[in-house]
Amino acid sequence: MLYSALIGHPVGHSVSPILFNYLAKQVNLEYSHLKIDLSNKNKLRSGLKSLVELGFCGVNVTLPYKLDVMEHLNRISREARKIGAVNTVTFKKGKILGYNTDAEGALMAIEFKLKPINSNDQVLILGSGGAARAIAFALYQKTKKIIILSRNISEAKALSFDISRGKIIYIKLTDFNIKEQLELANVIINATPVGMHPDKGEIINRSIWKKVDVKNKFFFDAVFNPYMTSFLKMAESGGARVCSGMYMMIFQGIKAFSLWTGVKLSNIKVEEINDILKKSLSN
């Protein structure tokens, strides 16, 4: 029997047990995935140590610990170190190893549901935290035309220098800058937790949507619960193509599962998984 877990705070909104149990069933593994709520970062070290001792194969790490967890790892992959965030941890022979599967997961989701990213794409990323770092890292391999809008300029500056040696432009997240950059970009990404269940907040004020033509633009939200955030609903109502963060969760999960189990997955029915997870959110 193999065990993995999701650790973060909160974790109640997650549908990850359904995803990983589905993947295990496809390859006939006796498997269980748990959700563990760690109320503060001081519990990370003891929590990880306990899971190692209990024989877990690994964990996914979600908000707000994707950066904090790094100080408790024995080794970090080159990609995760470059990104500066870890979302997947494996336990191998008593060692705690960190990876980032969010980067690949985000890129695969965007290219699966929206479009292949190329050097002509102008990307706007809202946010500068762990998810933004992973997404910026992945997309920077495809296009250098990336702008970060963030309320935390020092965090955005660190992202830019870590990912691109300062070449990614970063500016303050304000209504004026959102409107201006929304008009220029063709790929727009919400990498903040704004809009995540049960939050009803909106990263872009409704008045701005009325002033910008979003037809022929592509919108992706890293949030997967709710499946269609206000950010995506407003974009879709304006004629844009949209992609839920559920696809990022699925693709990053497929890679995480392989890291934990050593099993290479093939012929995975992504849309079937998406339908199952989407339905679970409505129940």
Phi and psi restraints in degrees (value plus and minus 20) as a CYANA .aco file:
   2 LEU   PHI    -125.8   -85.8
   2 LEU   PSI     124.1   164.1
   3 TYR   PHI    -148.6  -108.6
   3 TYR   PSI     119.5   159.5
   4 SER   PHI    -156.3  -116.3
   4 SER   PSI     153.5   193.5
   5 ALA   PHI    -172.0  -132.0
   5 ALA   PSI     141.3   181.3
   6 LEU   PHI    -126.7   -86.7
   6 LEU   PSI     109.7   149.7
   7 ILE   PHI    -141.5  -101.5
   7 ILE   PSI     119.8   159.8
   8 GLY   PHI     149.7   189.7
   8 GLY   PSI    -187.5  -147.5
   9 HIS   PHI    -180.1  -140.1
   9 HIS   PSI      91.5   131.5
  10 PRO   PHI    -106.9   -66.9
  10 PRO   PSI     150.4   190.4
  11 VAL   PHI    -149.9  -109.9
  11 VAL   PSI     -23.9    16.1
  12 GLY   PHI     -79.0   -39.0
  12 GLY   PSI     -47.7    -7.7
  13 HIS   PHI     -98.6   -58.6
  13 HIS   PSI     -32.1     7.9
  14 SER   PHI     -94.9   -54.9
  14 SER   PSI     126.5   166.5
  15 VAL   PHI    -131.7   -91.7
  15 VAL   PSI      -2.0    38.0
  16 SER   PHI     -79.5   -39.5
  16 SER   PSI     -54.7   -14.7
  17 PRO   PHI     -78.4   -38.4
  17 PRO   PSI     -56.5   -16.5
  18 ILE   PHI     -85.3   -45.3
  18 ILE   PSI     -62.5   -22.5
  19 LEU   PHI     -81.9   -41.9
  19 LEU   PSI     -73.6   -33.6
  20 PHE   PHI     -90.9   -50.9
  20 PHE   PSI     -53.2   -13.2
  21 ASN   PHI     -88.3   -48.3
  21 ASN   PSI     -53.5   -13.5
  22 TYR   PHI     -83.8   -43.8
  22 TYR   PSI     -67.5   -27.5
  23 LEU   PHI     -81.8   -41.8
  23 LEU   PSI     -60.9   -20.9
  24 ALA   PHI     -82.9   -42.9
  24 ALA   PSI     -58.4   -18.4
  25 LYS   PHI     -83.9   -43.9
  25 LYS   PSI     -54.5   -14.5
  26 GLN   PHI     -85.1   -45.1
  26 GLN   PSI     -46.5    -6.5
  27 VAL   PHI    -136.2   -96.2
  27 VAL   PSI      -2.3    37.7
  28 ASN   PHI      37.3    77.3
  28 ASN   PSI      24.2    64.2
  29 LEU   PHI    -121.8   -81.8
  29 LEU   PSI     116.3   156.3
  30 GLU   PHI     -99.7   -59.7
  30 GLU   PSI      96.1   136.1
  31 TYR   PHI    -172.5  -132.5
  31 TYR   PSI     129.5   169.5
  32 SER   PHI    -168.2  -128.2
  32 SER   PSI     119.6   159.6
  33 HIS   PHI    -141.7  -101.7
  33 HIS   PSI     109.0   149.0
  34 LEU   PHI    -131.7   -91.7
  34 LEU   PSI     139.6   179.6
  35 LYS   PHI    -129.9   -89.9
  35 LYS   PSI     102.9   142.9
  36 ILE   PHI    -140.8  -100.8
  36 ILE   PSI      96.7   136.7
  37 ASP   PHI    -109.2   -69.2
  37 ASP   PSI      93.3   133.3
  38 LEU   PHI    -121.7   -81.7
  38 LEU   PSI      93.7   133.7
  39 SER   PHI     -91.2   -51.2
  39 SER   PSI     -40.5    -0.5
  40 ASN   PHI    -174.2  -134.2
  40 ASN   PSI     140.8   180.8
  41 LYS   PHI     -87.7   -47.7
  41 LYS   PSI     -37.3     2.7
  42 ASN   PHI     -86.3   -46.3
  42 ASN   PSI     -34.4     5.6
  43 LYS   PHI    -113.8   -73.8
  43 LYS   PSI     -22.4    17.6
  44 LEU   PHI     -82.0   -42.0
  44 LEU   PSI     -70.3   -30.3
  45 ARG   PHI     -80.4   -40.4
  45 ARG   PSI     -70.6   -30.6
  46 SER   PHI     -87.5   -47.5
  46 SER   PSI     -54.8   -14.8
  47 GLY   PHI     -84.0   -44.0
  47 GLY   PSI     -66.8   -26.8
  48 LEU   PHI     -84.4   -44.4
  48 LEU   PSI     -62.9   -22.9
  49 LYS   PHI     -80.9   -40.9
  49 LYS   PSI     -60.9   -20.9
  50 SER   PHI     -84.2   -44.2
  50 SER   PSI     -61.3   -21.3
  51 LEU   PHI     -86.8   -46.8
  51 LEU   PSI     -56.0   -16.0
  52 VAL   PHI     -81.9   -41.9
  52 VAL   PSI     -66.8   -26.8
  53 GLU   PHI     -86.2   -46.2
  53 GLU   PSI     -49.3    -9.3
  54 LEU   PHI    -101.3   -61.3
  54 LEU   PSI     -26.2    13.8
  55 GLY   PHI      69.3   109.3
  55 GLY   PSI      -2.4    37.6
  56 PHE   PHI     -84.8   -44.8
  56 PHE   PSI     131.6   171.6
  57 CYS   PHI    -109.0   -69.0
  57 CYS   PSI     -39.3     0.7
  58 GLY   PHI     146.8   186.8
  58 GLY   PSI    -199.9  -159.9
  59 VAL   PHI    -161.7  -121.7
  59 VAL   PSI     132.4   172.4
  60 ASN   PHI    -112.4   -72.4
  60 ASN   PSI     123.6   163.6
  61 VAL   PHI    -136.1   -96.1
  61 VAL   PSI     106.0   146.0
  62 THR   PHI    -137.4   -97.4
  62 THR   PSI    -193.8  -153.8
  63 LEU   PHI     -72.0   -32.0
  63 LEU   PSI     121.2   161.2
  64 PRO   PHI    -126.2   -86.2
  64 PRO   PSI      11.6    51.6
  65 TYR   PHI    -130.7   -90.7
  65 TYR   PSI      -7.4    32.6
  66 LYS   PHI     -86.7   -46.7
  66 LYS   PSI     -43.6    -3.6
  67 LEU   PHI    -115.9   -75.9
  67 LEU   PSI     -63.8   -23.8
  68 ASP   PHI     -80.5   -40.5
  68 ASP   PSI     -54.1   -14.1
  69 VAL   PHI     -84.5   -44.5
  69 VAL   PSI     -42.5    -2.5
  70 MET   PHI     -82.2   -42.2
  70 MET   PSI     -50.7   -10.7
  71 GLU   PHI     -94.6   -54.6
  71 GLU   PSI     -26.8    13.2
  72 HIS   PHI    -128.4   -88.4
  72 HIS   PSI      -6.9    33.1
  73 LEU   PHI    -125.2   -85.2
  73 LEU   PSI     128.5   168.5
  74 ASN   PHI     -99.8   -59.8
  74 ASN   PSI     -51.4   -11.4
  75 ARG   PHI    -172.6  -132.6
  75 ARG   PSI     125.4   165.4
  76 ILE   PHI    -146.2  -106.2
  76 ILE   PSI     114.6   154.6
  77 SER   PHI     -82.3   -42.3
  77 SER   PSI     135.8   175.8
  78 ARG   PHI     -79.4   -39.4
  78 ARG   PSI     -60.8   -20.8
  79 GLU   PHI     -85.1   -45.1
  79 GLU   PSI     -65.1   -25.1
  80 ALA   PHI     -85.3   -45.3
  80 ALA   PSI     -57.2   -17.2
  81 ARG   PHI     -86.7   -46.7
  81 ARG   PSI     -59.5   -19.5
  82 LYS   PHI     -84.7   -44.7
  82 LYS   PSI     -62.9   -22.9
  83 ILE   PHI     -87.9   -47.9
  83 ILE   PSI     -57.3   -17.3
  84 GLY   PHI      64.8   104.8
  84 GLY   PSI       2.8    42.8
  85 ALA   PHI    -173.4  -133.4
  85 ALA   PSI     123.8   163.8
  86 VAL   PHI    -141.9  -101.9
  86 VAL   PSI     110.9   150.9
  87 ASN   PHI    -141.5  -101.5
  87 ASN   PSI     -28.4    11.6
  88 THR   PHI    -153.3  -113.3
  88 THR   PSI     109.8   149.8
  89 VAL   PHI    -146.1  -106.1
  89 VAL   PSI     114.9   154.9
  90 THR   PHI    -134.6   -94.6
  90 THR   PSI     131.8   171.8
  91 PHE   PHI    -133.4   -93.4
  91 PHE   PSI      92.5   132.5
  92 LYS   PHI    -148.6  -108.6
  92 LYS   PSI      95.1   135.1
  93 LYS   PHI      31.8    71.8
  93 LYS   PSI      23.0    63.0
  94 GLY   PHI      62.5   102.5
  94 GLY   PSI     -25.3    14.7
  95 LYS   PHI    -115.7   -75.7
  95 LYS   PSI     126.6   166.6
  96 ILE   PHI    -129.4   -89.4
  96 ILE   PSI      94.4   134.4
  97 LEU   PHI    -135.5   -95.5
  97 LEU   PSI     115.9   155.9
  98 GLY   PHI    -130.1   -90.1
  98 GLY   PSI     120.3   160.3
  99 TYR   PHI    -156.8  -116.8
  99 TYR   PSI     148.4   188.4
 100 ASN   PHI    -145.7  -105.7
 100 ASN   PSI      89.6   129.6
 101 THR   PHI    -120.3   -80.3
 101 THR   PSI     -24.4    15.6
 102 ASP   PHI     -85.3   -45.3
 102 ASP   PSI     -58.7   -18.7
 103 ALA   PHI     -80.0   -40.0
 103 ALA   PSI     -74.5   -34.5
 104 GLU   PHI     -84.3   -44.3
 104 GLU   PSI     -59.1   -19.1
 105 GLY   PHI     -81.6   -41.6
 105 GLY   PSI     -62.4   -22.4
 106 ALA   PHI     -86.1   -46.1
 106 ALA   PSI     -66.8   -26.8
 107 LEU   PHI     -82.0   -42.0
 107 LEU   PSI     -63.5   -23.5
 108 MET   PHI     -84.5   -44.5
 108 MET   PSI     -58.6   -18.6
 109 ALA   PHI     -83.7   -43.7
 109 ALA   PSI     -68.0   -28.0
 110 ILE   PHI     -82.0   -42.0
 110 ILE   PSI     -64.1   -24.1
 111 GLU   PHI     -97.1   -57.1
 111 GLU   PSI     -45.1    -5.1
 112 PHE   PHI     -94.1   -54.1
 112 PHE   PSI     -61.4   -21.4
 113 LYS   PHI    -123.0   -83.0
 113 LYS   PSI     -45.3    -5.3
 114 LEU   PHI    -133.5   -93.5
 114 LEU   PSI     -92.8   -52.8
 115 LYS   PHI    -187.4  -147.4
 115 LYS   PSI     135.8   175.8
 116 PRO   PHI     -87.0   -47.0
 116 PRO   PSI     115.1   155.1
 117 ILE   PHI    -104.8   -64.8
 117 ILE   PSI     113.4   153.4
 118 ASN   PHI    -152.7  -112.7
 118 ASN   PSI     157.0   197.0
 119 SER   PHI     -85.9   -45.9
 119 SER   PSI     -33.6     6.4
 120 ASN   PHI    -109.0   -69.0
 120 ASN   PSI     -31.8     8.2
 121 ASP   PHI     -92.1   -52.1
 121 ASP   PSI     115.4   155.4
 122 GLN   PHI    -123.1   -83.1
 122 GLN   PSI      92.3   132.3
 123 VAL   PHI    -124.3   -84.3
 123 VAL   PSI     112.9   152.9
 124 LEU   PHI    -134.0   -94.0
 124 LEU   PSI     102.0   142.0
 125 ILE   PHI    -133.9   -93.9
 125 ILE   PSI     104.0   144.0
 126 LEU   PHI    -113.6   -73.6
 126 LEU   PSI      97.9   137.9
 127 GLY   PHI      92.6   132.6
 127 GLY   PSI     141.6   181.6
 128 SER   PHI    -164.2  -124.2
 128 SER   PSI      -2.4    37.6
 129 GLY   PHI    -104.1   -64.1
 129 GLY   PSI    -177.3  -137.3
 130 GLY   PHI     -79.8   -39.8
 130 GLY   PSI     -62.6   -22.6
 131 ALA   PHI     -86.4   -46.4
 131 ALA   PSI     -62.3   -22.3
 132 ALA   PHI     -82.1   -42.1
 132 ALA   PSI     -59.8   -19.8
 133 ARG   PHI     -81.1   -41.1
 133 ARG   PSI     -65.9   -25.9
 134 ALA   PHI     -84.4   -44.4
 134 ALA   PSI     -64.9   -24.9
 135 ILE   PHI     -87.2   -47.2
 135 ILE   PSI     -62.8   -22.8
 136 ALA   PHI     -82.0   -42.0
 136 ALA   PSI     -62.0   -22.0
 137 PHE   PHI     -79.3   -39.3
 137 PHE   PSI     -67.6   -27.6
 138 ALA   PHI     -85.3   -45.3
 138 ALA   PSI     -65.1   -25.1
 139 LEU   PHI     -94.5   -54.5
 139 LEU   PSI     -46.5    -6.5
 140 TYR   PHI     -86.4   -46.4
 140 TYR   PSI     -40.4    -0.4
 141 GLN   PHI     -93.5   -53.5
 141 GLN   PSI     -36.2     3.8
 142 LYS   PHI    -128.8   -88.8
 142 LYS   PSI     -55.8   -15.8
 143 THR   PHI    -166.4  -126.4
 143 THR   PSI     122.7   162.7
 144 LYS   PHI    -113.7   -73.7
 144 LYS   PSI     -23.0    17.0
 145 LYS   PHI    -111.1   -71.1
 145 LYS   PSI      57.5    97.5
 146 ILE   PHI    -145.8  -105.8
 146 ILE   PSI     114.3   154.3
 147 ILE   PHI    -144.3  -104.3
 147 ILE   PSI     113.2   153.2
 148 ILE   PHI    -123.0   -83.0
 148 ILE   PSI     108.7   148.7
 149 LEU   PHI    -130.3   -90.3
 149 LEU   PSI     102.1   142.1
 150 SER   PHI    -166.2  -126.2
 150 SER   PSI     127.7   167.7
 151 ARG   PHI     -96.8   -56.8
 151 ARG   PSI     -40.1    -0.1
 152 ASN   PHI    -127.9   -87.9
 152 ASN   PSI      72.8   112.8
 153 ILE   PHI     -86.2   -46.2
 153 ILE   PSI     -57.3   -17.3
 154 SER   PHI     -85.0   -45.0
 154 SER   PSI     -56.8   -16.8
 155 GLU   PHI     -88.0   -48.0
 155 GLU   PSI     -61.9   -21.9
 156 ALA   PHI     -85.1   -45.1
 156 ALA   PSI     -58.5   -18.5
 157 LYS   PHI     -82.4   -42.4
 157 LYS   PSI     -63.9   -23.9
 158 ALA   PHI     -82.4   -42.4
 158 ALA   PSI     -61.7   -21.7
 159 LEU   PHI     -77.6   -37.6
 159 LEU   PSI     -69.9   -29.9
 160 SER   PHI     -79.6   -39.6
 160 SER   PSI     -64.8   -24.8
 161 PHE   PHI     -93.4   -53.4
 161 PHE   PSI     -55.1   -15.1
 162 ASP   PHI     -90.5   -50.5
 162 ASP   PSI     -60.3   -20.3
 163 ILE   PHI    -106.0   -66.0
 163 ILE   PSI     -58.4   -18.4
 164 SER   PHI    -153.8  -113.8
 164 SER   PSI      -5.6    34.4
 165 ARG   PHI      35.9    75.9
 165 ARG   PSI      16.2    56.2
 166 GLY   PHI      68.1   108.1
 166 GLY   PSI     -15.8    24.2
 167 LYS   PHI    -101.3   -61.3
 167 LYS   PSI     -45.1    -5.1
 168 ILE   PHI     -93.8   -53.8
 168 ILE   PSI     106.3   146.3
 169 ILE   PHI     -95.6   -55.6
 169 ILE   PSI     118.6   158.6
 170 TYR   PHI    -153.9  -113.9
 170 TYR   PSI     114.5   154.5
 171 ILE   PHI    -159.8  -119.8
 171 ILE   PSI     146.4   186.4
 172 LYS   PHI     -86.3   -46.3
 172 LYS   PSI     118.4   158.4
 173 LEU   PHI    -101.7   -61.7
 173 LEU   PSI      82.0   122.0
 174 THR   PHI    -152.2  -112.2
 174 THR   PSI     143.6   183.6
 175 ASP   PHI     -79.2   -39.2
 175 ASP   PSI     -60.9   -20.9
 176 PHE   PHI     -82.6   -42.6
 176 PHE   PSI     -67.6   -27.6
 177 ASN   PHI     -88.2   -48.2
 177 ASN   PSI     -55.2   -15.2
 178 ILE   PHI     -81.1   -41.1
 178 ILE   PSI     -68.8   -28.8
 179 LYS   PHI     -80.5   -40.5
 179 LYS   PSI     -66.6   -26.6
 180 GLU   PHI     -82.2   -42.2
 180 GLU   PSI     -66.3   -26.3
 181 GLN   PHI     -95.9   -55.9
 181 GLN   PSI     -48.8    -8.8
 182 LEU   PHI     -83.2   -43.2
 182 LEU   PSI     -55.4   -15.4
 183 GLU   PHI     -90.5   -50.5
 183 GLU   PSI     -52.3   -12.3
 184 LEU   PHI    -105.1   -65.1
 184 LEU   PSI     -53.5   -13.5
 185 ALA   PHI    -102.8   -62.8
 185 ALA   PSI     134.0   174.0
 186 ASN   PHI    -132.5   -92.5
 186 ASN   PSI     -35.5     4.5
 187 VAL   PHI    -142.6  -102.6
 187 VAL   PSI      98.6   138.6
 188 ILE   PHI    -142.2  -102.2
 188 ILE   PSI     110.0   150.0
 189 ILE   PHI    -148.2  -108.2
 189 ILE   PSI     108.5   148.5
 190 ASN   PHI    -114.1   -74.1
 190 ASN   PSI      90.7   130.7
 191 ALA   PHI    -130.6   -90.6
 191 ALA   PSI       0.0    40.0
 192 THR   PHI    -120.6   -80.6
 192 THR   PSI     145.8   185.8
 193 PRO   PHI    -104.6   -64.6
 193 PRO   PSI     -15.6    24.4
 194 VAL   PHI     -82.3   -42.3
 194 VAL   PSI     107.0   147.0
 195 GLY   PHI      79.4   119.4
 195 GLY   PSI     -27.6    12.4
 196 MET   PHI     -93.2   -53.2
 196 MET   PSI     120.3   160.3
 197 HIS   PHI     -74.4   -34.4
 197 HIS   PSI     112.9   152.9
 198 PRO   PHI    -116.1   -76.1
 198 PRO   PSI      -7.0    33.0
 199 ASP   PHI     -86.6   -46.6
 199 ASP   PSI     116.6   156.6
 200 LYS   PHI    -128.4   -88.4
 200 LYS   PSI      -7.4    32.6
 201 GLY   PHI     -87.8   -47.8
 201 GLY   PSI     145.2   185.2
 202 GLU   PHI    -148.6  -108.6
 202 GLU   PSI     107.7   147.7
 203 ILE   PHI     -94.0   -54.0
 203 ILE   PSI     -46.7    -6.7
 204 ILE   PHI    -141.6  -101.6
 204 ILE   PSI     103.2   143.2
 205 ASN   PHI     -80.7   -40.7
 205 ASN   PSI     123.4   163.4
 206 ARG   PHI     -80.9   -40.9
 206 ARG   PSI     -49.4    -9.4
 207 SER   PHI     -83.3   -43.3
 207 SER   PSI     -50.7   -10.7
 208 ILE   PHI     -90.4   -50.4
 208 ILE   PSI     -59.1   -19.1
 209 TRP   PHI     -78.1   -38.1
 209 TRP   PSI     -53.1   -13.1
 210 LYS   PHI     -92.5   -52.5
 210 LYS   PSI     -37.3     2.7
 211 LYS   PHI    -120.3   -80.3
 211 LYS   PSI     -29.5    10.5
 212 VAL   PHI    -141.6  -101.6
 212 VAL   PSI     112.0   152.0
 213 ASP   PHI    -103.4   -63.4
 213 ASP   PSI      94.0   134.0
 214 VAL   PHI    -124.6   -84.6
 214 VAL   PSI     -12.4    27.6
 215 LYS   PHI     -78.7   -38.7
 215 LYS   PSI     123.7   163.7
 216 ASN   PHI      48.1    88.1
 216 ASN   PSI      -7.0    33.0
 217 LYS   PHI    -125.2   -85.2
 217 LYS   PSI     144.1   184.1
 218 PHE   PHI    -144.8  -104.8
 218 PHE   PSI     107.1   147.1
 219 PHE   PHI    -140.2  -100.2
 219 PHE   PSI     113.4   153.4
 220 PHE   PHI    -149.2  -109.2
 220 PHE   PSI     117.1   157.1
 221 ASP   PHI    -140.1  -100.1
 221 ASP   PSI     106.4   146.4
 222 ALA   PHI     -89.1   -49.1
 222 ALA   PSI     -38.0     2.0
 223 VAL   PHI     -93.6   -53.6
 223 VAL   PSI     115.7   155.7
 224 PHE   PHI    -134.6   -94.6
 224 PHE   PSI     -30.3     9.7
 225 ASN   PHI    -154.8  -114.8
 225 ASN   PSI      87.7   127.7
 226 PRO   PHI     -92.6   -52.6
 226 PRO   PSI     138.2   178.2
 227 TYR   PHI     -79.5   -39.5
 227 TYR   PSI     -65.4   -25.4
 228 MET   PHI    -133.5   -93.5
 228 MET   PSI      83.2   123.2
 229 THR   PHI     -94.1   -54.1
 229 THR   PSI     148.2   188.2
 230 SER   PHI     -77.9   -37.9
 230 SER   PSI     -58.8   -18.8
 231 PHE   PHI     -74.8   -34.8
 231 PHE   PSI     -66.5   -26.5
 232 LEU   PHI     -94.9   -54.9
 232 LEU   PSI     -58.0   -18.0
 233 LYS   PHI     -82.7   -42.7
 233 LYS   PSI     -63.6   -23.6
 234 MET   PHI     -85.9   -45.9
 234 MET   PSI     -60.4   -20.4
 235 ALA   PHI     -84.9   -44.9
 235 ALA   PSI     -64.4   -24.4
 236 GLU   PHI     -84.7   -44.7
 236 GLU   PSI     -58.9   -18.9
 237 SER   PHI     -85.6   -45.6
 237 SER   PSI     -42.0    -2.0
 238 GLY   PHI    -110.2   -70.2
 238 GLY   PSI     -16.8    23.2
 239 GLY   PHI      77.9   117.9
 239 GLY   PSI     -13.2    26.8
 240 ALA   PHI    -102.5   -62.5
 240 ALA   PSI     140.6   180.6
 241 ARG   PHI    -110.7   -70.7
 241 ARG   PSI     119.7   159.7
 242 VAL   PHI    -151.6  -111.6
 242 VAL   PSI     138.4   178.4
 243 CYS   PHI    -160.4  -120.4
 243 CYS   PSI     106.6   146.6
 244 SER   PHI     -93.1   -53.1
 244 SER   PSI     131.0   171.0
 245 GLY   PHI     -84.2   -44.2
 245 GLY   PSI     -30.1     9.9
 246 MET   PHI     -78.0   -38.0
 246 MET   PSI     -56.0   -16.0
 247 TYR   PHI     -89.0   -49.0
 247 TYR   PSI     -57.1   -17.1
 248 MET   PHI     -83.3   -43.3
 248 MET   PSI     -62.1   -22.1
 249 MET   PHI     -81.9   -41.9
 249 MET   PSI     -60.8   -20.8
 250 ILE   PHI     -85.7   -45.7
 250 ILE   PSI     -70.1   -30.1
 251 PHE   PHI     -87.3   -47.3
 251 PHE   PSI     -60.1   -20.1
 252 GLN   PHI     -86.8   -46.8
 252 GLN   PSI     -53.9   -13.9
 253 GLY   PHI     -87.1   -47.1
 253 GLY   PSI     -58.0   -18.0
 254 ILE   PHI     -80.8   -40.8
 254 ILE   PSI     -62.5   -22.5
 255 LYS   PHI     -89.5   -49.5
 255 LYS   PSI     -61.3   -21.3
 256 ALA   PHI     -80.8   -40.8
 256 ALA   PSI     -63.0   -23.0
 257 PHE   PHI     -78.7   -38.7
 257 PHE   PSI     -62.1   -22.1
 258 SER   PHI     -86.4   -46.4
 258 SER   PSI     -58.1   -18.1
 259 LEU   PHI     -84.1   -44.1
 259 LEU   PSI     -61.1   -21.1
 260 TRP   PHI     -89.9   -49.9
 260 TRP   PSI     -63.2   -23.2
 261 THR   PHI    -120.8   -80.8
 261 THR   PSI     -40.3    -0.3
 262 GLY   PHI      59.6    99.6
 262 GLY   PSI     -15.6    24.4
 263 VAL   PHI    -112.6   -72.6
 263 VAL   PSI     105.6   145.6
 264 LYS   PHI    -107.6   -67.6
 264 LYS   PSI      99.7   139.7
 265 LEU   PHI    -109.5   -69.5
 265 LEU   PSI     120.5   160.5
 266 SER   PHI    -161.9  -121.9
 266 SER   PSI     137.6   177.6
 267 ASN   PHI      35.9    75.9
 267 ASN   PSI      17.0    57.0
 268 ILE   PHI     -96.6   -56.6
 268 ILE   PSI     110.2   150.2
 269 LYS   PHI    -105.3   -65.3
 269 LYS   PSI      68.7   108.7
 270 VAL   PHI     -80.3   -40.3
 270 VAL   PSI     -63.0   -23.0
 271 GLU   PHI     -87.4   -47.4
 271 GLU   PSI     -53.3   -13.3
 272 GLU   PHI     -85.4   -45.4
 272 GLU   PSI     -63.9   -23.9
 273 ILE   PHI     -82.2   -42.2
 273 ILE   PSI     -64.7   -24.7
 274 ASN   PHI     -77.1   -37.1
 274 ASN   PSI     -65.0   -25.0
 275 ASP   PHI     -82.5   -42.5
 275 ASP   PSI     -60.1   -20.1
 276 ILE   PHI     -86.1   -46.1
 276 ILE   PSI     -65.4   -25.4
 277 LEU   PHI     -90.1   -50.1
 277 LEU   PSI     -59.1   -19.1
 278 LYS   PHI     -81.0   -41.0
 278 LYS   PSI     -63.2   -23.2
 279 LYS   PHI     -84.0   -44.0
 279 LYS   PSI     -56.5   -16.5
 280 SER   PHI     -85.3   -45.3
 280 SER   PSI     -49.1    -9.1
 281 LEU   PHI     -89.7   -49.7
 281 LEU   PSI     -49.8    -9.8
 282 SER   PHI    -105.8   -65.8
 282 SER   PSI     -29.2    10.8
